[in-house]
């Protein structure tokens, strides 16, 4: 009997149980009265928008969060019917194409209100919007002092203000959360101002994964779970903050992604002979090299050249030479029995060994968010049990 991986040279396995586990974990952490928004922007942080959204819908997420209009269109083509919060910039044409009563828009500036008002008139009913308050990130949104004007401008155009949101600027990079608490105080004031204009049932939300883990004061009516939905701590500092507060590691996030690829060729290279572009690596012994058909075009960073490792037969095999556009080379001299067609693990567990996203991100000089988000959408994503 065949498997879903037959005929594939590389693929990404997404664990349905891991996603469900992480959602349930946050359900328990924040409590039943706080809604869970699953952030599936950036191709679900590289995990695959459609399959992840489907699992979130099955597992009881209350809402999905995306950045752009194309993501809304993809969700609807896939038959995902959960309400969506669209959080990024929209042109008038995109508003007309994808916004409907099941899509709530996070409004960061007054310029988009006219297009949203026109779309509401086309439906003959007010569309729900959330107001973005900039409490210190100096990115999207309006200042707290301007939020009442934005709320009134929206209502004048026949829009319904259903939510108010902010985003923390410095919650993951430090164990000193004094700036986050100042933002929280500003946001609480803004929430009261919006509710005074738009009514007491306006939904407030501020928490990302880190805040949802660390601060019950930031739960409000809804939390937005991003990186930790996929089984990753937002940062070492967030994990340390948890440990300092609780004295134990009581949160067991389950990484949901495993990236695999087949050995495409085996070669013997003598000591001193160059391997790869730039003649950058020369082994000091007679070496057996496995050629694996993935590279930086697939999202495997060039910065991992001669630095990272993959797993074969449950054993580590170092990447040698430069990472190419479509190929990496690994030294399998110390791994017995490797044959063409064998499966290597680039990210994830193989036997007792594991290559983590965090390990590769650190070696590449970046963060787990970027490494995951840059995995090529052309690599097949397959849900596994």
C-alpha positions as a LaTeX table, in Angstrom:
\begin{tabular}{lrrr}
\hline
Residue & $x$ (\AA) & $y$ (\AA) & $z$ (\AA) \\
\hline
Unk1 & 0.00 & 0.00 & 0.00 \\
Unk2 & 1.39 & 3.39 & $-0.98$ \\
Unk3 & 1.89 & 6.42 & 1.23 \\
Unk4 & 1.14 & 10.12 & 0.60 \\
Unk5 & 4.90 & 10.63 & 0.19 \\
Unk6 & 5.39 & 8.21 & $-2.70$ \\
Unk7 & 6.73 & 10.06 & $-5.73$ \\
Unk8 & 7.86 & 13.08 & $-3.70$ \\
Unk9 & 11.47 & 14.19 & $-3.37$ \\
Unk10 & 10.72 & 16.61 & $-0.53$ \\
Unk11 & 7.68 & 17.32 & 1.61 \\
Unk12 & 6.57 & 18.84 & 4.90 \\
Unk13 & 4.55 & 16.79 & 7.36 \\
Unk14 & 2.09 & 18.69 & 9.56 \\
Unk15 & 0.92 & 16.93 & 12.70 \\
Unk16 & $-2.82$ & 17.25 & 13.22 \\
Unk17 & $-2.54$ & 16.02 & 16.86 \\
Unk18 & 0.15 & 18.63 & 17.61 \\
Unk19 & $-1.99$ & 21.49 & 16.31 \\
Unk20 & $-4.99$ & 20.25 & 18.26 \\
Unk21 & $-2.87$ & 19.85 & 21.39 \\
Unk22 & $-1.54$ & 23.40 & 21.18 \\
Unk23 & $-4.99$ & 24.88 & 20.65 \\
Unk24 & $-6.33$ & 22.92 & 23.62 \\
Unk25 & $-3.38$ & 24.05 & 25.73 \\
Unk26 & $-4.24$ & 27.70 & 25.11 \\
Unk27 & $-7.91$ & 27.00 & 25.71 \\
Unk28 & $-6.92$ & 25.81 & 29.19 \\
Unk29 & $-4.41$ & 28.63 & 29.79 \\
Unk30 & $-6.74$ & 31.53 & 28.96 \\
Unk31 & $-10.03$ & 29.99 & 30.07 \\
Unk32 & $-13.30$ & 29.24 & 28.34 \\
Unk33 & $-14.59$ & 32.82 & 28.35 \\
Unk34 & $-11.73$ & 34.13 & 26.17 \\
Unk35 & $-12.00$ & 33.50 & 22.45 \\
Unk36 & $-9.10$ & 31.99 & 20.50 \\
Unk37 & $-8.05$ & 33.55 & 17.22 \\
Unk38 & $-5.66$ & 31.26 & 15.31 \\
Unk39 & $-3.21$ & 33.33 & 13.28 \\
Unk40 & $-2.70$ & 31.61 & 9.91 \\
Unk41 & $-1.02$ & 34.43 & 7.99 \\
Unk42 & 2.24 & 33.79 & 6.08 \\
Unk43 & 0.99 & 30.42 & 4.85 \\
Unk44 & 0.19 & 29.49 & 8.46 \\
Unk45 & 3.76 & 30.35 & 9.49 \\
Unk46 & 5.00 & 28.08 & 6.73 \\
Unk47 & 2.82 & 25.14 & 7.75 \\
Unk48 & 0.26 & 25.47 & 4.94 \\
Unk49 & $-2.72$ & 27.80 & 5.09 \\
Unk50 & $-5.47$ & 25.45 & 3.97 \\
Unk51 & $-4.58$ & 22.32 & 6.00 \\
Unk52 & $-3.88$ & 24.29 & 9.18 \\
Unk53 & $-7.08$ & 26.32 & 8.87 \\
Unk54 & $-9.01$ & 23.09 & 8.42 \\
Unk55 & $-7.58$ & 21.64 & 11.62 \\
Unk56 & $-8.27$ & 24.89 & 13.49 \\
Unk57 & $-11.87$ & 24.78 & 12.30 \\
Unk58 & $-12.21$ & 21.15 & 13.47 \\
Unk59 & $-10.51$ & 21.86 & 16.79 \\
Unk60 & $-12.77$ & 24.71 & 17.81 \\
Unk61 & $-10.83$ & 27.91 & 17.09 \\
Unk62 & $-13.21$ & 30.87 & 17.21 \\
Unk63 & $-11.65$ & 32.92 & 14.46 \\
Unk64 & $-8.77$ & 32.95 & 11.97 \\
Unk65 & $-6.32$ & 35.81 & 11.53 \\
Unk66 & $-4.72$ & 36.65 & 8.17 \\
Unk67 & $-2.76$ & 39.55 & 6.75 \\
Unk68 & $-3.96$ & 39.94 & 3.18 \\
Unk69 & $-6.85$ & 39.60 & 0.76 \\
Unk70 & $-5.30$ & 36.66 & $-1.08$ \\
Unk71 & $-5.35$ & 34.63 & 2.12 \\
Unk72 & $-9.07$ & 35.28 & 2.59 \\
Unk73 & $-9.72$ & 34.15 & $-0.98$ \\
Unk74 & $-7.67$ & 30.97 & $-0.44$ \\
Unk75 & $-9.57$ & 30.12 & 2.75 \\
Unk76 & $-12.92$ & 30.48 & 1.03 \\
Unk77 & $-11.80$ & 28.37 & $-1.94$ \\
Unk78 & $-10.78$ & 25.69 & 0.56 \\
Unk79 & $-14.25$ & 25.73 & 2.12 \\
Unk80 & $-13.16$ & 27.23 & 5.45 \\
Unk81 & $-16.14$ & 29.01 & 6.94 \\
Unk82 & $-14.72$ & 30.33 & 10.21 \\
Unk83 & $-14.94$ & 34.10 & 10.71 \\
Unk84 & $-11.77$ & 35.86 & 9.59 \\
Unk85 & $-9.97$ & 38.90 & 10.93 \\
Unk86 & $-8.08$ & 40.57 & 8.07 \\
Unk87 & $-5.26$ & 42.50 & 9.70 \\
Unk88 & $-3.24$ & 44.07 & 6.86 \\
Unk89 & $-3.53$ & 46.96 & 4.42 \\
Unk90 & $-6.26$ & 46.69 & 1.79 \\
Unk91 & $-6.78$ & 48.54 & $-1.48$ \\
Unk92 & $-10.36$ & 49.50 & $-2.42$ \\
Unk93 & $-10.31$ & 46.76 & $-5.07$ \\
Unk94 & $-9.34$ & 44.14 & $-2.46$ \\
Unk95 & $-12.11$ & 45.33 & $-0.16$ \\
Unk96 & $-14.61$ & 44.84 & $-2.98$ \\
Unk97 & $-13.19$ & 41.41 & $-3.83$ \\
Unk98 & $-13.00$ & 39.65 & $-0.46$ \\
Unk99 & $-14.71$ & 41.53 & 2.37 \\
Unk100 & $-18.13$ & 40.20 & 3.35 \\
Unk101 & $-20.05$ & 39.87 & 6.64 \\
Unk102 & $-17.85$ & 36.90 & 7.67 \\
Unk103 & $-14.65$ & 38.94 & 7.21 \\
Unk104 & $-13.90$ & 41.58 & 9.83 \\
Unk105 & $-11.21$ & 44.11 & 8.96 \\
Unk106 & $-8.68$ & 45.51 & 11.40 \\
Unk107 & $-8.67$ & 49.20 & 10.49 \\
Unk108 & $-5.41$ & 51.03 & 11.10 \\
Unk109 & $-6.12$ & 54.26 & 9.23 \\
Unk110 & $-9.09$ & 56.32 & 8.12 \\
Unk111 & $-8.27$ & 55.92 & 4.41 \\
Unk112 & $-9.82$ & 52.43 & 4.11 \\
Unk113 & $-13.15$ & 53.43 & 5.66 \\
Unk114 & $-14.70$ & 54.79 & 2.47 \\
Unk115 & $-14.16$ & 51.51 & 0.60 \\
Unk116 & $-15.50$ & 49.51 & 3.53 \\
Unk117 & $-18.56$ & 51.77 & 3.77 \\
Unk118 & $-19.25$ & 51.30 & 0.07 \\
Unk119 & $-18.92$ & 47.54 & 0.46 \\
Unk120 & $-21.35$ & 47.59 & 3.39 \\
Unk121 & $-23.91$ & 49.45 & 1.29 \\
Unk122 & $-23.54$ & 46.80 & $-1.42$ \\
Unk123 & $-24.47$ & 44.13 & 1.13 \\
Unk124 & $-27.21$ & 46.24 & 2.65 \\
Unk125 & $-25.91$ & 45.64 & 6.16 \\
Unk126 & $-23.12$ & 47.09 & 8.33 \\
Unk127 & $-19.78$ & 45.30 & 8.15 \\
Unk128 & $-17.87$ & 44.59 & 11.35 \\
Unk129 & $-14.50$ & 46.24 & 11.84 \\
Unk130 & $-11.86$ & 46.33 & 14.57 \\
Unk131 & $-9.88$ & 49.46 & 15.37 \\
Unk132 & $-6.09$ & 49.18 & 15.68 \\
Unk133 & $-4.63$ & 51.28 & 18.50 \\
Unk134 & $-0.91$ & 52.05 & 18.44 \\
Unk135 & 0.14 & 51.97 & 22.09 \\
Unk136 & 3.88 & 52.16 & 21.50 \\
Unk137 & 4.98 & 50.04 & 18.55 \\
Unk138 & 4.76 & 53.00 & 16.14 \\
Unk139 & 3.71 & 50.74 & 13.35 \\
Unk140 & 0.07 & 50.22 & 12.33 \\
Unk141 & $-2.81$ & 51.96 & 14.04 \\
Unk142 & $-3.86$ & 55.29 & 15.50 \\
Unk143 & $-2.83$ & 56.81 & 18.79 \\
Unk144 & $-5.19$ & 56.31 & 21.74 \\
Unk145 & $-6.11$ & 59.99 & 21.56 \\
Unk146 & $-7.35$ & 59.48 & 17.97 \\
Unk147 & $-9.33$ & 56.28 & 18.42 \\
Unk148 & $-12.64$ & 57.97 & 19.26 \\
Unk149 & $-12.48$ & 59.99 & 16.04 \\
Unk150 & $-11.73$ & 56.82 & 14.07 \\
Unk151 & $-14.66$ & 55.01 & 15.69 \\
Unk152 & $-17.05$ & 57.84 & 14.87 \\
Unk153 & $-15.78$ & 58.09 & 11.29 \\
Unk154 & $-16.42$ & 54.37 & 10.85 \\
Unk155 & $-19.92$ & 54.56 & 12.26 \\
Unk156 & $-20.74$ & 57.54 & 10.05 \\
Unk157 & $-20.02$ & 55.32 & 7.05 \\
Unk158 & $-22.42$ & 52.65 & 8.24 \\
Unk159 & $-19.77$ & 50.36 & 9.70 \\
Unk160 & $-20.12$ & 48.46 & 12.96 \\
Unk161 & $-17.20$ & 48.73 & 15.40 \\
Unk162 & $-17.04$ & 45.22 & 16.86 \\
Unk163 & $-13.46$ & 45.15 & 18.13 \\
Unk164 & $-10.47$ & 47.15 & 19.30 \\
Unk165 & $-6.92$ & 45.82 & 19.30 \\
Unk166 & $-3.28$ & 46.60 & 19.95 \\
Unk167 & 0.05 & 44.82 & 19.59 \\
Unk168 & 2.95 & 44.59 & 22.03 \\
Unk169 & 6.31 & 46.00 & 20.94 \\
Unk170 & 8.75 & 44.43 & 23.37 \\
Unk171 & 7.24 & 41.39 & 24.97 \\
Unk172 & 9.45 & 38.68 & 23.42 \\
Unk173 & 12.90 & 40.25 & 23.50 \\
Unk174 & 13.24 & 40.76 & 27.23 \\
Unk175 & 12.29 & 39.54 & 30.68 \\
Unk176 & 11.64 & 43.17 & 31.69 \\
Unk177 & 8.02 & 43.74 & 30.76 \\
Unk178 & 7.63 & 47.28 & 32.07 \\
Unk179 & 7.10 & 48.68 & 28.56 \\
Unk180 & 4.43 & 46.05 & 27.86 \\
Unk181 & 2.59 & 47.04 & 31.02 \\
Unk182 & 2.68 & 50.70 & 29.94 \\
Unk183 & 1.17 & 49.66 & 26.62 \\
Unk184 & $-1.45$ & 47.66 & 28.47 \\
Unk185 & $-2.45$ & 50.71 & 30.52 \\
Unk186 & $-2.77$ & 52.84 & 27.37 \\
Unk187 & $-4.83$ & 50.14 & 25.70 \\
Unk188 & $-7.25$ & 49.86 & 28.63 \\
Unk189 & $-7.92$ & 53.58 & 28.33 \\
Unk190 & $-8.49$ & 53.25 & 24.59 \\
Unk191 & $-10.90$ & 50.34 & 25.09 \\
Unk192 & $-13.03$ & 52.43 & 27.41 \\
Unk193 & $-13.05$ & 55.28 & 24.92 \\
Unk194 & $-14.18$ & 53.03 & 22.07 \\
Unk195 & $-16.85$ & 51.34 & 24.17 \\
Unk196 & $-18.19$ & 54.73 & 25.20 \\
Unk197 & $-18.85$ & 55.46 & 21.52 \\
Unk198 & $-19.61$ & 52.03 & 20.03 \\
Unk199 & $-21.12$ & 50.17 & 22.97 \\
Unk200 & $-19.99$ & 47.89 & 25.80 \\
Unk201 & $-19.88$ & 44.70 & 23.73 \\
Unk202 & $-16.90$ & 45.76 & 21.61 \\
Unk203 & $-14.35$ & 42.90 & 21.73 \\
Unk204 & $-10.92$ & 43.87 & 23.07 \\
Unk205 & $-7.80$ & 41.91 & 22.15 \\
Unk206 & $-4.10$ & 42.53 & 22.67 \\
Unk207 & $-2.38$ & 39.22 & 23.41 \\
Unk208 & $-0.05$ & 37.45 & 21.00 \\
Unk209 & 1.36 & 34.02 & 21.92 \\
Unk210 & 3.85 & 35.48 & 24.41 \\
Unk211 & 1.27 & 37.63 & 26.19 \\
Unk212 & $-1.23$ & 34.77 & 26.24 \\
Unk213 & 1.37 & 32.62 & 27.97 \\
Unk214 & 2.62 & 35.23 & 30.43 \\
Unk215 & $-0.06$ & 37.82 & 31.26 \\
Unk216 & $-3.60$ & 37.04 & 32.30 \\
Unk217 & $-4.17$ & 40.83 & 32.38 \\
Unk218 & $-3.87$ & 40.80 & 28.57 \\
Unk219 & $-6.52$ & 38.13 & 27.91 \\
Unk220 & $-9.45$ & 40.55 & 27.51 \\
Unk221 & $-12.13$ & 39.01 & 25.25 \\
Unk222 & $-9.86$ & 37.28 & 22.72 \\
Unk223 & $-6.21$ & 36.25 & 22.26 \\
Unk224 & $-4.34$ & 35.90 & 18.96 \\
Unk225 & $-2.23$ & 32.74 & 18.92 \\
Unk226 & 0.50 & 32.69 & 16.27 \\
Unk227 & 3.92 & 31.04 & 16.67 \\
Unk228 & 2.86 & 28.92 & 19.64 \\
Unk229 & $-0.10$ & 27.44 & 17.76 \\
Unk230 & 2.61 & 25.67 & 15.78 \\
Unk231 & 4.42 & 24.43 & 18.89 \\
Unk232 & 7.15 & 27.02 & 19.40 \\
Unk233 & 8.02 & 29.42 & 22.19 \\
Unk234 & 8.16 & 32.96 & 20.80 \\
Unk235 & 11.67 & 33.37 & 22.20 \\
Unk236 & 14.08 & 32.12 & 24.84 \\
Unk237 & 13.17 & 35.17 & 26.92 \\
Unk238 & 9.47 & 34.26 & 26.85 \\
Unk239 & 10.27 & 30.75 & 28.04 \\
Unk240 & 12.55 & 32.11 & 30.77 \\
Unk241 & 9.83 & 34.56 & 31.87 \\
Unk242 & 7.44 & 31.63 & 32.21 \\
Unk243 & 9.96 & 29.69 & 34.30 \\
Unk244 & 10.69 & 32.70 & 36.51 \\
Unk245 & 6.98 & 33.19 & 37.14 \\
Unk246 & 6.02 & 29.55 & 37.66 \\
Unk247 & 9.19 & 27.82 & 38.75 \\
Unk248 & 8.54 & 24.89 & 36.46 \\
Unk249 & 8.13 & 24.06 & 32.79 \\
Unk250 & 4.40 & 23.45 & 32.84 \\
Unk251 & 3.69 & 24.31 & 29.19 \\
Unk252 & 4.44 & 21.51 & 26.76 \\
Unk253 & 4.11 & 22.93 & 23.27 \\
Unk254 & 4.18 & 20.34 & 20.49 \\
Unk255 & 6.05 & 21.34 & 17.28 \\
Unk256 & 3.77 & 20.53 & 14.37 \\
Unk257 & 6.18 & 20.50 & 11.43 \\
Unk258 & 8.66 & 17.96 & 10.07 \\
Unk259 & 10.52 & 18.64 & 6.81 \\
Unk260 & 11.85 & 15.63 & 4.92 \\
Unk261 & 13.65 & 14.93 & 1.65 \\
Unk262 & 15.07 & 11.95 & $-0.17$ \\
Unk263 & 18.73 & 11.23 & $-0.89$ \\
Unk264 & 19.12 & 11.82 & $-4.62$ \\
Unk265 & 22.69 & 10.64 & $-5.13$ \\
Unk266 & 25.68 & 9.24 & $-3.24$ \\
Unk267 & 29.30 & 10.12 & $-4.02$ \\
Unk268 & 32.75 & 9.32 & $-2.69$ \\
Unk269 & 35.06 & 12.30 & $-2.27$ \\
Unk270 & 38.72 & 11.87 & $-1.43$ \\
Unk271 & 40.47 & 13.85 & 1.31 \\
Unk272 & 41.32 & 17.36 & 0.17 \\
Unk273 & 38.92 & 17.39 & $-2.79$ \\
Unk274 & 36.51 & 20.37 & $-2.86$ \\
Unk275 & 32.77 & 19.98 & $-2.37$ \\
Unk276 & 30.30 & 22.47 & $-3.83$ \\
Unk277 & 30.46 & 26.04 & $-5.06$ \\
Unk278 & 33.44 & 28.19 & $-4.22$ \\
Unk279 & 35.52 & 25.14 & $-3.27$ \\
Unk280 & 34.57 & 26.17 & 0.26 \\
Unk281 & 34.75 & 22.75 & 1.91 \\
Unk282 & 37.46 & 20.12 & 1.66 \\
Unk283 & 37.14 & 16.97 & 3.80 \\
Unk284 & 40.15 & 15.76 & 5.75 \\
Unk285 & 39.32 & 12.10 & 5.09 \\
Unk286 & 37.78 & 9.96 & 2.38 \\
Unk287 & 34.13 & 10.93 & 2.63 \\
Unk288 & 30.76 & 9.62 & 1.53 \\
Unk289 & 28.46 & 12.44 & 0.45 \\
Unk290 & 24.67 & 12.32 & 0.10 \\
Unk291 & 23.17 & 14.83 & $-2.32$ \\
Unk292 & 19.71 & 15.98 & $-1.17$ \\
Unk293 & 17.46 & 17.91 & $-3.58$ \\
Unk294 & 16.53 & 20.92 & $-1.44$ \\
Unk295 & 18.15 & 24.33 & $-1.15$ \\
Unk296 & 17.60 & 27.99 & $-0.45$ \\
Unk297 & 14.84 & 28.18 & $-3.09$ \\
Unk298 & 12.90 & 25.81 & $-0.84$ \\
Unk299 & 13.59 & 27.89 & 2.26 \\
Unk300 & 16.72 & 26.14 & 3.54 \\
Unk301 & 18.91 & 29.17 & 4.34 \\
Unk302 & 22.24 & 29.60 & 2.57 \\
Unk303 & 23.57 & 30.76 & 5.93 \\
Unk304 & 23.46 & 27.11 & 7.04 \\
Unk305 & 26.32 & 26.23 & 4.66 \\
Unk306 & 28.75 & 23.88 & 6.48 \\
Unk307 & 26.95 & 24.67 & 9.76 \\
Unk308 & 23.75 & 22.65 & 10.05 \\
Unk309 & 22.93 & 18.95 & 10.21 \\
Unk310 & 20.22 & 16.67 & 8.91 \\
Unk311 & 19.16 & 13.28 & 10.25 \\
Unk312 & 19.43 & 9.99 & 8.37 \\
Unk313 & 18.58 & 6.63 & 9.93 \\
Unk314 & 18.26 & 8.47 & 13.24 \\
Unk315 & 21.85 & 9.73 & 13.06 \\
Unk316 & 23.14 & 13.28 & 12.50 \\
Unk317 & 24.87 & 14.06 & 9.20 \\
Unk318 & 26.54 & 17.47 & 8.81 \\
Unk319 & 25.79 & 19.79 & 5.89 \\
Unk320 & 29.04 & 20.36 & 4.00 \\
Unk321 & 29.82 & 22.99 & 1.40 \\
Unk322 & 27.54 & 25.79 & 0.33 \\
Unk323 & 23.79 & 25.42 & 0.35 \\
Unk324 & 22.77 & 25.70 & $-3.30$ \\
Unk325 & 19.53 & 26.94 & $-4.80$ \\
Unk326 & 18.09 & 23.41 & $-5.05$ \\
Unk327 & 20.68 & 21.12 & $-3.42$ \\
Unk328 & 22.52 & 20.48 & $-0.17$ \\
Unk329 & 25.32 & 18.01 & 0.41 \\
Unk330 & 25.71 & 16.10 & 3.67 \\
Unk331 & 28.48 & 13.92 & 5.02 \\
Unk332 & 27.10 & 10.40 & 5.69 \\
Unk333 & 30.44 & 8.70 & 6.22 \\
Unk334 & 29.47 & 7.83 & 9.79 \\
Unk335 & 25.90 & 6.79 & 8.98 \\
Unk336 & 25.68 & 3.15 & 7.96 \\
Unk337 & 23.53 & 1.87 & 5.14 \\
Unk338 & 22.46 & 5.10 & 3.45 \\
Unk339 & 21.04 & 4.46 & $-0.01$ \\
Unk340 & 19.57 & 6.59 & $-2.78$ \\
Unk341 & 15.90 & 7.21 & $-1.97$ \\
Unk342 & 16.38 & 7.12 & 1.81 \\
Unk343 & 14.55 & 9.84 & 3.70 \\
Unk344 & 16.48 & 12.61 & 5.45 \\
Unk345 & 14.92 & 14.82 & 8.11 \\
Unk346 & 15.84 & 18.49 & 7.78 \\
Unk347 & 13.55 & 19.71 & 10.57 \\
Unk348 & 11.98 & 17.47 & 13.18 \\
Unk349 & 12.54 & 14.15 & 14.89 \\
Unk350 & 14.08 & 10.96 & 13.55 \\
Unk351 & 14.41 & 8.29 & 16.24 \\
Unk352 & 16.02 & 9.78 & 19.34 \\
Unk353 & 17.54 & 12.74 & 17.48 \\
Unk354 & 15.84 & 16.00 & 16.62 \\
Unk355 & 16.71 & 19.06 & 14.55 \\
Unk356 & 14.68 & 21.98 & 15.86 \\
Unk357 & 13.59 & 25.11 & 14.07 \\
Unk358 & 15.25 & 27.09 & 16.84 \\
Unk359 & 18.60 & 25.33 & 16.26 \\
Unk360 & 18.58 & 26.17 & 12.57 \\
Unk361 & 17.37 & 29.72 & 13.13 \\
Unk362 & 20.18 & 30.42 & 15.56 \\
Unk363 & 22.77 & 28.98 & 13.18 \\
Unk364 & 21.33 & 31.11 & 10.36 \\
Unk365 & 21.31 & 34.27 & 12.48 \\
Unk366 & 17.55 & 34.70 & 12.49 \\
Unk367 & 14.44 & 33.73 & 14.49 \\
Unk368 & 12.11 & 30.75 & 14.33 \\
Unk369 & 9.34 & 32.95 & 12.86 \\
Unk370 & 11.38 & 33.85 & 9.77 \\
Unk371 & 12.74 & 30.39 & 9.12 \\
Unk372 & 9.25 & 28.88 & 9.19 \\
Unk373 & 7.58 & 31.65 & 7.19 \\
Unk374 & 10.16 & 31.38 & 4.40 \\
Unk375 & 9.61 & 27.67 & 3.74 \\
Unk376 & 8.58 & 27.55 & 0.10 \\
Unk377 & 4.82 & 27.15 & $-0.46$ \\
Unk378 & 5.74 & 24.87 & $-3.39$ \\
Unk379 & 6.95 & 22.16 & $-1.00$ \\
Unk380 & 3.90 & 19.88 & $-0.44$ \\
Unk381 & 2.31 & 20.05 & 3.03 \\
Unk382 & 0.72 & 16.79 & 4.17 \\
Unk383 & $-1.36$ & 16.37 & 7.32 \\
Unk384 & $-0.28$ & 13.34 & 9.34 \\
Unk385 & $-1.79$ & 11.66 & 12.38 \\
\hline
\end{tabular}
